[in-house]
Amino acid sequence: MPLTHFTDRHVVRLLATETRRADTTPHELTRSHRALGRFLAGELVELFPLERRPIQHPQGIRDGWRVAGEPRITLCCMMRAGLYATEGVREVLTHAPVVHVTPRRRSGLDESDLEDLGSVQGRRVVLIDAVINTGASLEPILGQLRERGADLIAVLALVCPVATARRLEAEHPDVHFILARISENQYVGKGTTDTGNRLFGTLPT
């Protein structure tokens, strides 16, 4: 599937500016991650069919919409930096179950995480993270989901280096990559630059 990103979209530029500021507070940063998660969820649902449902309108019962089979979509939150982006996605997909996992570089999910994930046979699985750097943590999970029969795999992330994004697109053509933006910057999460530290206020002193 073609990789989709919104680097030049005005709303993404505005929200991403807040995530890139060194002087933002952890709480302000979490709000920006949620907002970007909501934005990505809006693009994600374009992949899924909608179905009509009755709603109580001020003028009586009317037709509304919902994502068809939404409980069959699993939101897989990549801990810990993916937490608040996942919360933003949940504001759109309110009935999709959420599983929190901690990926291991080059080995994917361990048995405990796979047990929490449960059967993905025939399910649509959405992996959500803040940053994809090299893909070393992500790619083994893609293989695990394929082996377990996931019907659709999508990856949502707030940012990814250009070179990594293009490689992932070429090497995983069956995966939907939906990225808020791509960047020429290579992300190294150490100390004060680590996204999790910035989100949770655990910056080294």
Secondary structure as UniProt FT lines:
FT   STRAND          4..5
FT   TURN            7..8
FT   HELIX           10..20
FT   TURN            22..23
FT   HELIX           26..44
FT   HELIX           45..47
FT   STRAND          50..57
FT   TURN            58..59
FT   STRAND          60..67
FT   TURN            68..69
FT   HELIX           70..72
FT   STRAND          73..78
FT   TURN            79..82
FT   HELIX           83..90
FT   TURN            91..92
FT   TURN            94..95
FT   STRAND          98..101
FT   TURN            105..107
FT   HELIX           111..117
FT   TURN            121..122
FT   STRAND          124..131
FT   TURN            136..138
FT   HELIX           139..147
FT   TURN            148..149
FT   STRAND          152..161
FT   HELIX           162..171
FT   TURN            173..174
FT   STRAND          176..183
FT   HELIX           191..193
FT   HELIX           195..200
//
